[in-house]
Amino acid sequence: MVTRVLVVEDDVAIKDMLCFSLRHSGFECEAVGDAESGLAWLKEQQPPDIILLDWMLPGIDGIEFIRRLRGNEYFAAIPVIMLTAKGESDDMVKGLSVGADDYVNKPFSPPELMARIKAVLRRCQLPDTSSDDALQFGALRLDMKSHRVTIDDERVSLGPTEFRLLHFFMKNPERAYSRGQLLDHVWGDTVYIEERTVDVHIRRLRKALEPTENDGLVQTVRGVGYRFAAD
């Protein structure tokens, strides 16, 4: 099956280059020039497999686009790679914090971007469901078939990376994992992800669980990393 990519980029030259490179690499590409058009396209078309999103867009910027995407249960699971000229560490953390799955600085080479896309798609695939269609931890339930998380039957909105992180924790409760171990198990073998990325997604997972007071399930183990436990 051909991978479908939505490009949201206002620079015409970059947009054309991206679509050319994607199609040359065997992807199917659709492109729009601003966030409003991107959101409208999503409502009218079959969801893409991944979105390439420029940070600085006219009108709604990339950060707000992701917030709206993650707040919509139909689009929340679509992985997003942010494309930006902003290279500061704080900017990277901000992009990841709102729900981006990866972050690529401009200028970038097409081969590098294709590799990043494939890496994100690999790690955002649903975990193997052969051994568990659903996991339950108290009132928290993760359903693999519907790709939904609920607490007392109320839906919890998670991005694809947070879903995989929670799935791993729920399969391996009461055990502490270092950031490096979580990267290996949840993100997979890739050179592109730094250990501090784990902290960003842990914060996002806790924030999603916070309204139901379940954020304490994800615990910091000083000097080690994190564990998933009831106490």
C-alpha positions in Angstrom: 0.0 0.0 0.0 1.3 3.5 -0.9 2.1 5.8 2.0 0.0 9.0 1.8 1.7 12.2 2.9 0.1 15.6 3.5 2.5 18.6 3.2 1.4 21.8 4.9 4.0 24.4 3.7 3.5 28.0 2.5 6.8 28.3 0.6 6.0 27.2 -2.9 9.6 26.2 -3.9 9.9 24.0 -0.7 6.4 22.6 -1.2 7.2 21.6 -4.8 10.6 20.1 -3.8 9.0 18.1 -1.1 6.3 16.7 -3.3 8.8 15.9 -6.1 11.1 14.1 -3.6 8.2 12.2 -2.0 6.8 11.0 -5.2 10.2 10.1 -6.5 10.6 7.9 -3.3 7.3 6.1 -3.9 5.0 8.2 -1.6 1.7 9.7 -2.6 1.7 13.5 -1.8 -0.9 16.1 -1.3 0.1 19.7 -0.5 -1.6 22.8 0.9 -0.2 26.3 1.6 -1.6 27.1 5.1 -3.0 25.4 8.2 -6.6 26.3 7.5 -6.5 24.6 4.2 -4.8 21.6 5.8 -7.5 21.2 8.4 -10.2 21.6 5.7 -8.5 19.0 3.6 -8.4 16.5 6.5 -12.2 16.9 7.0 -12.9 16.1 3.4 -10.3 13.4 2.5 -9.2 10.0 3.8 -6.6 10.7 6.6 -3.0 10.6 5.4 -0.4 8.3 6.9 1.8 11.2 8.0 1.9 15.0 7.9 4.9 17.2 7.1 4.2 20.5 8.7 5.9 23.9 8.5 6.2 25.7 11.8 5.8 29.3 10.4 2.6 29.5 8.5 0.3 32.4 7.7 -2.7 32.6 9.9 -2.7 29.5 12.2 0.9 28.5 12.8 2.2 24.9 13.0 1.9 24.7 16.8 -1.8 25.6 16.8 -2.4 23.2 13.9 -1.0 20.3 16.0 -3.0 21.3 19.0 -6.2 21.1 16.9 -5.1 17.9 15.3 -4.4 16.2 18.6 -7.7 17.5 20.0 -9.7 15.8 17.3 -10.3 12.1 18.0 -10.4 11.3 14.2 -7.0 12.9 13.5 -5.1 12.5 16.8 -3.2 9.4 15.8 -1.7 10.9 12.6 2.1 11.3 13.1 3.5 14.7 12.4 7.0 15.9 11.4 7.6 19.6 11.9 9.8 21.4 9.3 11.3 24.6 10.6 14.1 27.1 10.4 14.0 27.4 14.2 17.0 25.5 15.5 17.1 26.3 19.2 16.6 23.5 21.8 13.6 25.3 23.4 11.9 25.4 20.1 12.4 21.7 19.5 11.0 20.9 22.9 8.0 23.2 22.3 7.2 21.4 19.0 7.4 18.0 20.6 5.5 19.1 23.7 2.4 20.0 21.6 2.4 16.7 19.9 4.9 16.6 17.0 6.6 13.2 16.6 9.8 14.5 15.1 11.5 17.8 14.2 13.6 18.5 11.1 15.6 21.8 10.7 15.7 23.6 7.4 17.7 23.4 5.3 17.5 19.6 5.0 18.5 17.0 2.4 15.7 15.0 0.7 17.4 11.7 1.6 17.6 12.7 5.3 13.9 13.7 5.3 12.8 10.4 3.6 14.8 8.4 6.2 13.1 10.4 9.0 9.7 9.8 7.5 10.3 6.1 7.4 11.6 6.0 10.9 8.5 7.9 12.3 6.2 5.6 10.4 7.9 2.5 11.8 7.7 3.6 15.4 4.2 4.9 15.1 2.8 1.6 13.7 0.4 -0.1 16.1 2.2 -2.5 18.4 1.7 -6.2 17.8 -1.8 -7.2 18.8 -1.4 -11.0 18.7 -1.1 -11.3 22.5 -3.4 -8.6 23.7 -6.4 -6.9 22.2 -6.9 -4.8 25.3 -5.0 -3.9 28.4 -6.6 -2.9 31.7 -5.0 -1.1 34.7 -7.7 -0.1 37.2 -10.1 2.2 35.4 -7.6 2.7 32.6 -8.2 0.7 29.5 -6.1 0.6 26.2 -7.9 -1.1 23.3 -5.7 -2.2 20.5 -8.4 -2.9 17.9 -10.0 0.6 18.1 -6.7 2.3 19.0 -8.4 4.0 21.9 -7.6 4.7 25.5 -10.4 5.2 28.0 -10.7 5.9 31.8 -14.1 4.8 33.2 -15.3 4.6 29.6 -14.3 8.3 29.0 -12.0 8.7 26.0 -8.4 9.9 26.6 -6.9 11.7 23.5 -3.3 10.5 22.8 -1.0 11.1 20.0 0.6 8.0 18.3 3.9 8.2 20.3 2.1 8.6 23.7 -0.1 5.6 22.7 2.9 3.4 22.1 4.5 4.7 25.3 1.4 3.9 27.4 1.0 0.5 25.7 4.6 -0.4 26.7 4.1 0.8 30.3 0.9 -1.1 30.7 2.5 -4.3 29.4 5.4 -3.9 31.7 4.1 -2.4 35.0 6.1 -2.0 38.2 9.4 -2.0 36.4 11.8 1.0 36.1 13.2 1.8 32.7 15.9 4.3 31.8 15.4 6.8 29.0 17.7 4.8 26.8 15.7 1.6 27.4 12.4 3.4 26.6 13.9 4.8 23.4 14.9 1.3 22.3 11.5 -0.3 23.2 9.1 2.5 22.1 10.9 4.5 19.5 13.1 1.7 18.1 16.6 1.7 16.8 17.1 5.1 15.3 19.9 7.7 15.5 17.5 10.6 15.3 16.0 10.7 18.7 17.6 12.2 21.8 17.0 10.9 25.3 15.4 14.2 26.4 12.6 13.5 23.9 11.4 10.8 26.3 10.9 13.5 29.0 8.8 15.5 26.6 6.5 12.6 25.7 6.3 11.5 29.4 5.0 15.1 30.2 2.4 14.8 27.4 1.2 11.4 28.6 0.9 12.7 32.2 -1.0 15.7 31.0 -3.5 13.5 29.1 -4.0 11.4 32.2 -4.1 14.4 34.6 -7.8 15.4 34.3 -8.8 12.0 35.7 -6.0 12.1 38.4 -4.2 9.2 36.8 -1.0 11.0 35.9 0.6 9.6 39.1 0.6 6.2 37.4 3.7 7.4 35.4 6.3 7.8 38.1 9.8 9.3 38.0 12.5 7.0 39.4 15.3 9.2 40.5 18.6 8.3 39.0 17.0 5.7 36.8 14.1 6.9 34.6 10.4 6.0 34.7 8.0 3.3 35.8 4.3 2.6 35.5 2.8 1.7 38.9 -0.2 2.1 41.1 1.6 3.4 44.2 
